[in-house]
C-alpha cells in the first residue's frame, strides 16, 4: 500500500456555529448548501448583495452533532463573525472560535485523528484529518514549495493571489466547487444565478504552461500577459521551476492559442485548462 501524501500541518481559523437555526441561517449567508454536508468538507463563499466575494471559506460538520464549522484564515475570524452577526436578528444561532485544532490534508490515512472529513480539493480521494493538539503523522509530507506547486497544478485559487474582495466567484472557477445552484436564496444569489444563466464572464482564471520555464518565483516581476501585442491578462502564481502558473485571462484571450509575457517576449504561455 502506498504511503499517504500529506500537506503541511496547519491551524486554520474555525468559527463554530450552533443553535436550532444554524443550518437555515447559514444557508441564507453562504453560497454552499449547509443541509447535506454529511462527512464532507466543502468550499464556500460569503458574497455581498452584488454577488462579489467577501470571504472564501470551507464548511463541515463539527466534532459533535449540531455543530457546524466555518473554516477560514485566522486573521479573518472576527470580520466574518461581525458580517454574520449583522444578519442574526431573531435566529437561535451562536458563534464560537474553538482553538487548538490542527488539520492535515492527505491522500490517505496519515494517522489516527480526532476528526476526519472527506475533501476532494487537494486530492481526488482526499481526507482532512483533525487533531486536538499536535498530530502524529505517518507517510510523506510535502514541503511548502511542493504544496504551492500542487496548488497551481490543480488550479486551486489562493487568498491574496487569485482571490480578492470584490471578485465574482465564477471568475476564479469557484462555481464548480463552492456554489450550490439548487438551494434557497442567500445574499448575492440572484446575481450569481444570472451569471450562470448568461454564461458570460469578462475574465477567467486559467492553468497555464510556460516554455521555456521562467526559472523560479522571481519571474513574476512583470506578470502582464499579452496577445497580439495587447494586454489580456496577468499571472497570479508561479510554480517553483517557472514552468506552470495560474493567471487571469480577459475574454479577448479565451480562445487564444499562445500568449506572451510582457517582461519576457520570447516565452510562450499556453492555457492548459480553466481553474
Protein Blocks (a to p, Z undefined) as FASTA:
>chain_A
ZZddddddddddddddedjklmmmmmmmbmbdfklnmjaccddddddfkopafbdcdddd
dfbehiacddddfklmmmmmmmmmmmmmkbccdddddehiacdddfbdfbdcfbdcddfk
lpmkbccdddehjdddedjdddfklmmmmmmmnopacehilpcghiafklnopmmmmpcf
kbccdehklmmmmmmmnopafbdcddddddddehiaklmmpmcdceehiafbdcfbdcfk
opaccddddfklmmpfbdcdfklmmbccddfbdZZ
